[in-house]
Amino acid sequence: MPSQQRSSSGSTAKAGDTDGDGAAAVSFLGDKSAKVFIAGHRGMVGSAVHRKLDALGFTNVVVRTRAELDLACQPAVEAFFAAERPRYVILAAAKLRRAGGVPDGEPPITVNVVDAARRCGSVRKLLVLASSTIYPADAPQPTPESALLSGPPAPGSEWYAIPKIAGIKMCQAVRAKYGMDAIAAAPNNLYGPRHPFPPEHSHVIPALIRRFHRAKREGAGEVAVWGSGAAAREFTHVDDLAEAVVVLMESYSGEEHVNVGSGEEVTVRELAEAVRGVVGYEGVVAWDAARAEGVARRVVDSGRMRKLGWEPRVALRDGIEDLYRFYLRHEFDRNRKNGV
């Protein structure tokens, strides 16, 4: 077990600690020339983390496309880790298959990456990103980390939640058995720029942007939105999550996963009105209360994350405005490519 690793209680390393090669241990932010592997760098989360590390001056960030490295293929992952020997690993890879919300290939990806990272002998720290869907529908609000496995995930979320729970438990297992500094985080509803822009049946903020923009362009007098609008949610900008990832890699080594949420709770109705205002759509929002809208409230307790010194910086309205500008650029580029 490398002696620079922190204890399962989250205590920090002592001066003079050394890594597995006998060299003096350094912090994540003090190790910017070390090799950092971001799994899933083309996704919304992975790309935000990549941008953040670049901005901080990390010079040896390693990425692979799916064509270059199939993370669901165990021999390929083992060979990659044996050849590259990264010092840090951030696992943000999960391709969501929207039919039923099933993560495409996520269980083998998590198992393969965590196991290969453990076996290769070079990894000093690993972070697995989970999701707030891990919590039961009737969990206390705001939901503390201790609510994990206090009941089943919300109906309809099982296929997505259970692999995320397994990833958290695998981190705990390799920590307990092998002393590997493997940690996990559970961000709440995320939004932010990504290529390509999510489709109509995507998560709520990009879906509303598409819907209101199309209605404005076509002069439609009404936009239908599922549910009553009463459900309350918390939305975290992906750039704020990237900040949290850096803080966790730098300062946290506890056994329990850590919630990451903005703390800014809004109803879906308030959200829709905010998106409508940003887009400039002046028609009517027609709420279809007969449609399912999920759990009544989903907010996480991010007190542990804040004690580490992290605070979200992107206000929801500002984040929506930024994402709408990104959407307009995406539409312009796509239309130009298609000769429209």
LUMDO-39347 format. One record per residue (C-alpha): x, y, z. Coordinates in steps of 0.02 Angstrom, whole numbers. Each point is the difference from the previous one (the first is absolute). Layout:
N
+--------+--------+--------+
|      x |      y |      z |
+--------+--------+--------+
|      X |      Y |      Z |
...
+--------+--------+--------+
//
This chain:
340
+--------+--------+--------+
|      x |      y |      z |
+--------+--------+--------+
|      0 |      0 |      0 |
|     79 |    167 |    -50 |
|     28 |     97 |    160 |
|    -58 |    165 |    -76 |
|   -178 |    -64 |     -3 |
|   -121 |     70 |    125 |
|    -93 |   -105 |    124 |
|   -177 |    -60 |    -28 |
|    -57 |    137 |    119 |
|     63 |    131 |   -122 |
|    152 |     61 |     98 |
|    139 |     78 |   -102 |
|    177 |    -63 |    -26 |
|    140 |     50 |    116 |
|    156 |     90 |    -54 |
|    135 |   -120 |    -49 |
|   -118 |   -134 |    -64 |
|     61 |    -89 |   -155 |
|    -82 |    -83 |   -147 |
|     24 |   -181 |    -52 |
|    166 |     38 |    -86 |
|     74 |     82 |    154 |
|    -15 |    177 |    -70 |
|    -74 |    138 |    107 |
|   -188 |      5 |    -25 |
|    -78 |    156 |    -75 |
|   -177 |     59 |    -13 |
|   -104 |    -13 |   -159 |
|     17 |    186 |    -36 |
|    185 |    -11 |     36 |
|     21 |   -141 |   -125 |
|    -53 |     82 |   -163 |
|    127 |    -91 |   -108 |
|    -66 |   -170 |     57 |
|   -103 |   -105 |   -119 |
|   -188 |     21 |     28 |
|   -119 |   -115 |    -92 |
|   -176 |     68 |    -29 |
|   -116 |   -141 |    -51 |
|   -145 |     73 |    -98 |
|     83 |    163 |    -53 |
|   -125 |     32 |   -141 |
|   -152 |     -1 |    113 |
|    -72 |    153 |     86 |
|     87 |    -37 |    165 |
|    164 |    -67 |    -68 |
|     22 |    145 |   -120 |
|    -31 |    125 |    141 |
|    131 |    -86 |    108 |
|    121 |      0 |   -147 |
|    -26 |    187 |    -26 |
|     28 |     32 |    185 |
|    161 |    -99 |      9 |
|     65 |     87 |   -156 |
|    -41 |    169 |     79 |
|     93 |    -49 |    159 |
|    156 |    -44 |    -98 |
|     -3 |   -190 |      3 |
|    117 |    -52 |   -140 |
|    -23 |   -188 |    -13 |
|   -187 |    -34 |    -14 |
|    -31 |   -165 |    -90 |
|   -161 |    -32 |    -95 |
|    -64 |   -131 |   -120 |
|   -152 |     -3 |   -113 |
|   -114 |   -151 |      4 |
|     73 |    -54 |   -168 |
|    174 |      5 |     75 |
|    -44 |    -85 |    165 |
|   -159 |    -97 |     36 |
|    -15 |     15 |    188 |
|   -124 |   -144 |      2 |
|    136 |   -116 |    -66 |
|    102 |    -64 |    147 |
|    158 |    -53 |    -97 |
|      6 |    168 |    -88 |
|    -15 |     94 |    164 |
|    133 |   -108 |     83 |
|    119 |     29 |   -145 |
|    -32 |    187 |      4 |
|     40 |     15 |    185 |
|    153 |   -111 |    -15 |
|     68 |    108 |   -140 |
|    -49 |    174 |     60 |
|     16 |    -21 |    189 |
|    -97 |    156 |     50 |
|     21 |     73 |    174 |
|   -178 |     67 |     13 |
|   -163 |    -64 |    -72 |
|   -167 |     90 |    -16 |
|   -141 |   -113 |    -57 |
|   -137 |    102 |    -84 |
|    -46 |   -124 |   -136 |
|   -181 |    -55 |    -17 |
|    -92 |      0 |   -166 |
|   -184 |     15 |     42 |
|   -118 |    -99 |   -110 |
|   -159 |    101 |     17 |
|   -123 |   -144 |    -24 |
|    -38 |    -34 |    181 |
|    149 |    103 |     58 |
|    119 |   -147 |     -6 |
|    186 |     43 |      9 |
|     80 |    -83 |   -151 |
|    140 |   -112 |     62 |
|     26 |     91 |    165 |
|     18 |   -149 |    119 |
|    145 |    -80 |    -96 |
|     78 |    171 |    -29 |
|      8 |     37 |    185 |
|     62 |   -173 |     46 |
|    131 |     -1 |   -138 |
|     69 |    173 |     37 |
|      6 |    -17 |    189 |
|     75 |   -173 |     -7 |
|    130 |     45 |   -131 |
|     46 |    157 |     97 |
|     27 |   -107 |    154 |
|    103 |   -131 |    -91 |
|    117 |    113 |    -97 |
|     85 |     65 |    157 |
|     24 |    180 |    -57 |
|   -167 |     78 |     49 |
|     12 |    113 |    152 |
|   -183 |     53 |      2 |
|   -161 |    -43 |    -91 |
|   -168 |     90 |     -2 |
|   -162 |    -80 |    -59 |
|   -146 |    116 |    -40 |
|   -169 |    -70 |     46 |
|   -169 |     91 |      5 |
|   -135 |     56 |    122 |
|   -115 |   -132 |    -76 |
|     84 |   -121 |    121 |
|   -117 |     58 |    139 |
|   -174 |    -68 |     40 |
|   -153 |     98 |    -53 |
|    -49 |     25 |    183 |
|    173 |     55 |     58 |
|     10 |    151 |    116 |
|     13 |    168 |    -87 |
|    132 |     66 |    -17 |
|     71 |   -176 |    -15 |
|    157 |    -42 |    100 |
|    128 |   -126 |    -59 |
|    -56 |   -117 |    140 |
|   -166 |    -28 |    -90 |
|     85 |   -114 |   -127 |
|    -81 |   -174 |      2 |
|   -130 |     54 |    128 |
|   -128 |    -55 |   -129 |
|    -18 |    -42 |   -185 |
|     32 |    133 |   -133 |
|   -149 |     94 |    -69 |
|   -105 |   -103 |   -122 |
|     67 |     22 |   -176 |
|    174 |     47 |     62 |
|     58 |   -174 |     50 |
|     93 |    -38 |   -162 |
|    102 |    158 |     16 |
|     17 |      6 |    190 |
|     57 |   -177 |     36 |
|    159 |      7 |   -107 |
|     42 |    166 |     83 |
|    -23 |    -78 |    172 |
|    110 |   -145 |    -54 |
|    137 |    123 |    -50 |
|     -3 |     81 |    172 |
|      7 |   -169 |     86 |
|    143 |    -57 |   -110 |
|    101 |    153 |     52 |
|    -33 |    -44 |    181 |
|     47 |   -181 |    -30 |
|    169 |     35 |    -81 |
|     36 |    129 |    134 |
|    -36 |   -125 |    139 |
|     88 |   -149 |    -79 |
|    146 |     79 |    -93 |
|     22 |    172 |     79 |
|    -31 |     87 |   -165 |
|    -51 |    182 |     13 |
|   -164 |    -21 |    -95 |
|   -137 |    128 |     31 |
|   -172 |     36 |    -71 |
|   -114 |    151 |    -22 |
|   -187 |     13 |    -32 |
|    -46 |    159 |    -94 |
|   -180 |     55 |    -15 |
|    -87 |     47 |   -164 |
|    135 |     65 |   -116 |
|    -11 |    115 |   -150 |
|    123 |     89 |   -111 |
|     77 |      2 |   -174 |
|     34 |   -159 |    -93 |
|     23 |    -60 |   -180 |
|   -116 |    -46 |    -76 |
|   -136 |    100 |     85 |
|   -117 |   -124 |     87 |
|   -155 |    -55 |    -97 |
|   -181 |     43 |     38 |
|    -22 |   -147 |    119 |
|    153 |     49 |    102 |
|     10 |     73 |    174 |
|   -118 |    140 |     43 |
|    101 |    160 |    -28 |
|     65 |    -38 |   -176 |
|   -170 |    -74 |    -44 |
|    -88 |    161 |     52 |
|    126 |    106 |    -96 |
|    -33 |    -99 |   -158 |
|   -187 |      5 |     23 |
|    -15 |    186 |     35 |
|    124 |     47 |   -136 |
|    -94 |   -102 |   -129 |
|   -166 |     74 |     54 |
|     71 |    176 |    -11 |
|     73 |    -32 |   -173 |
|   -161 |    -77 |    -66 |
|   -117 |    124 |     83 |
|    -89 |   -135 |    101 |
|   -119 |     68 |    130 |
|     21 |   -142 |    124 |
|    135 |   -115 |     67 |
|    -48 |   -161 |     90 |
|    100 |    -50 |    154 |
|    -26 |   -162 |     94 |
|    -60 |      1 |    181 |
|    -79 |    130 |    111 |
|    159 |    101 |     21 |
|     -6 |    -23 |    189 |
|    147 |   -122 |     13 |
|    152 |     81 |     80 |
|    176 |    -28 |    -63 |
|    177 |     61 |     24 |
|    108 |     33 |   -153 |
|    189 |      8 |      3 |
|    101 |     73 |   -143 |
|    129 |   -120 |    -67 |
|    139 |    129 |     22 |
|    -40 |      5 |    186 |
|     11 |   -190 |      4 |
|    171 |     10 |    -84 |
|     55 |    116 |    140 |
|    -65 |   -126 |    126 |
|     97 |   -140 |    -85 |
|    162 |     96 |     23 |
|    -40 |     36 |    183 |
|    -37 |   -184 |     31 |
|    158 |    -58 |    -87 |
|     99 |    125 |    102 |
|    -80 |     -9 |    171 |
|   -112 |   -152 |     27 |
|     42 |   -181 |     31 |
|   -146 |    -64 |    100 |
|    -89 |   -166 |    -17 |
|   -174 |     74 |    -20 |
|    -52 |     81 |   -163 |
|    -29 |    189 |     -5 |
|   -154 |     92 |    -62 |
|     23 |    145 |   -120 |
|   -148 |    116 |    -23 |
|    -27 |    185 |    -32 |
|   -118 |     26 |    146 |
|   -112 |    105 |   -115 |
|   -168 |    -87 |      1 |
|   -133 |     44 |   -129 |
|   -164 |    -74 |    -56 |
|    -12 |    -63 |   -178 |
|   -127 |    138 |    -31 |
|    126 |    132 |     57 |
|    131 |    -82 |   -108 |
|   -112 |      1 |   -153 |
|    -37 |    184 |     26 |
|    185 |     38 |     15 |
|     40 |    -93 |   -162 |
|   -146 |     83 |    -89 |
|     65 |    171 |     55 |
|    177 |    -37 |    -60 |
|    -60 |    -64 |   -169 |
|   -122 |    144 |    -19 |
|   -152 |   -109 |    -36 |
|   -163 |     96 |     32 |
|   -128 |   -139 |    -22 |
|    -91 |   -107 |    127 |
|     71 |   -145 |    100 |
|   -127 |   -142 |      3 |
|     30 |   -116 |    149 |
|    -51 |   -181 |    -26 |
|    -32 |    -55 |    179 |
|    -51 |   -174 |    -58 |
|    181 |    -34 |    -46 |
|    125 |    -70 |    126 |
|    120 |    125 |     79 |
|    105 |   -111 |    113 |
|     29 |     22 |    186 |
|    -76 |    155 |     80 |
|    167 |     67 |     59 |
|    182 |    -43 |    -28 |
|    130 |    105 |     89 |
|    162 |    -63 |     74 |
|     89 |     55 |    158 |
|    168 |     66 |    -61 |
|     62 |     54 |    171 |
|    150 |   -116 |     -7 |
|     53 |     71 |   -169 |
|    -15 |    177 |     65 |
|    106 |    -41 |    153 |
|    138 |    -44 |   -124 |
|     -7 |    180 |    -61 |
|   -105 |    -23 |   -158 |
|   -140 |    120 |    -44 |
|   -100 |      3 |   -163 |
|     32 |    154 |   -105 |
|   -122 |    -11 |   -145 |
|   -174 |     66 |     40 |
|   -139 |    -95 |    -88 |
|    -57 |    146 |   -108 |
|    179 |     36 |    -55 |
|     27 |   -184 |    -39 |
|   -158 |     -8 |   -106 |
|     52 |    156 |    -96 |
|    172 |    -76 |    -33 |
|    -77 |   -164 |    -56 |
|   -122 |     89 |   -117 |
|    144 |     94 |    -82 |
|     89 |   -167 |    -20 |
|   -157 |    -74 |    -78 |
|    -14 |    143 |   -125 |
|    182 |    -24 |    -52 |
|    -31 |   -187 |    -16 |
|   -153 |     30 |   -109 |
|     93 |    125 |   -108 |
|    146 |   -119 |    -27 |
|   -116 |   -145 |    -38 |
|   -102 |    101 |   -124 |
|    156 |     65 |    -86 |
|     67 |   -177 |    -13 |
|   -164 |    -58 |    -75 |
|     -9 |    149 |   -118 |
|   -155 |     72 |     83 |
+--------+--------+--------+
//
